[in-house]
Amino acid sequence: MSFLTPLALSFNNLRTKKGRTILTALAGSIGIIGIALILSLANGVNRYIADIQRNTMTSYPITIST
């Protein structure tokens, strides 16, 4: 079987089953966007917590004396 035969069959399958192809692409996009949103939210929360900790520690410095 040549390389063009499966390629032509794949494009024919995509063309004949447009609804399923569009739904699959949409579901994949929603999944990727969801993961990106969760990661960005986690990154923002971690930065916010680090800022709060930094501001709190500058207000109450720790001193060590002998």
N, C-alpha and C positions, 0 to 999 in steps of 0.2 A: 504494500500500500504506500503510495507516495505521500509526501507531506501535504500536498494541496487537498487530497481527498478528505482527511479528517477536519481540515480547516474549513472546507466548504460545508461539510456536514454540521459543524459547530455553528457557523453563521446562519445556516438554514434553520437550525433548531432555535437559535435566538430570535430569528425573524418570525417564525411561526408561533412561538410562545411568548409574545411580547408582554402580556399581563404578568406572567410568573417571573419573567426577567426583571421587569420594573419593580415588582414587589420585593424580590430578592435584593436588588440594588438599594431600594429604600430601607429595608430592614438592616442591611449592612451599614448604611450611612448613619442610621439612628444609633446603632450599637457603637460605632466609632465616635460619634459626637457625644454620646453618653459617657464613654470612658474619658474623653478629653475634658468634659465638664467636671467629672468627679476628681480627676487629677488636679485641675486648676483650683477647684474649691479646697481640696486638701492642702495644696501649696499656699493658698491665701490664708487659711486658718493657721497653718504652721508659722507663717511670717508674722501674723497678728500676735500669736502667743509669744514668739521671740521678742517682739517689740514691747509687749506688756512686761515681760520678765526683765528686759533691759532697763526700761523706765523705772520699774520697781526697785531694782538693785541700785540705780543711781540715786534714788531718794533715800535709801537706807544703806549706806556703805558699811561694809564689814571691816572692822579694824582688829588687828591681832596685836596684843601687847604681851610683853613678858612679865 
